[in-house]
Amino acid sequence: MSRRRGVEKFLYHYDKDADLRQKFAADPRAVQVDFGLSDEERDALERRDVVQLHMWGLHALLVRNFAGFLKIDYVSLFREAGIAD
């Protein structure tokens, strides 16, 4: 696991827990408290910055699933950032 364990833990639970997804939609900062995230990590999640999550080396399936739940076209964003073919 990457050095950003808290973010990966959050993304894992976000993928598995519909209640967490609803709470995140209502108040992103409040649900992140239990995951020990830095300000930078919290900001990236609040911005739904899947490019940054990818650049940090987080597990690709966790990033993909996070983007999917939020209906983010992550492939287009990766291309714009120059990190996809």
N, C-alpha and C positions, 0 to 999 in steps of 0.2 A: 504494500500500500504506500501511497505517496506520503510526503511529509505533511500533506494537508488532510490528515486523517479525519478531522472533524467535518470537513466538507464532504468527503466520501461517505461518512456515516450519515450525514444529513440526506444526501442524494439517495442512498440506499433506502432509508426509511421513507423518504418522499415517494419513491417508486412503489413501496409496499403498503403504505398507509393512507387511505383515502381521507381520513379525518385530518391528518397532517397537511395534506394538499389543500383542503378547505381552509384550514387555519392560516396556512401560508398565503393563500389568496386574499384573505381578510386582513392579515397583519403580519407581513413577512418577518419583521424584526423580532416580534414576540416569540415566534416558534423556533427561532434559531438559538435562543439562549442556552438550551440544554446541550448544545453540540460543541461548545468551547471554541467558537470561531473568532478569528481576528476581525477587526473592522474592515480590512480589505476583502476578506472572504464574505462577510455579511453583505458588503456593498455589491460585490459581483453577483451574489444570489439575488439580491433585491432588483438589480438591473437586468436579471435574467441573461447575464453575459456568458453565453455558452462558449464563445470563442476564448474568453479568459479561462474558463473551467478546463477547456481542452488544452490550452497552452500550459496550464499548471500540471498537466500530465494525469489528470483524473481519469478513472476508468471510463473508456469510451461508451460502454453500454449505459452507465449511469448518466452521463452527459446526454446521450441520445434520448433516453427515456424521460429525463427532466424536460428536454426541449419538446418532446412529443406531447407530454401532458399539457404543456403551455402553448402548444400549436406554433412553435417557433421553427421556421425553415432553417435549421442549423446548417444544412449543406450549402445553401446560398451564402450564409454568413461566413462559413469557412472559406468558400471561394473568394468572397470579397476581401477576406483577410489574408489571402494567399496561402492557405494551409490545406487546400483540397485540390485534387485534379479536376 
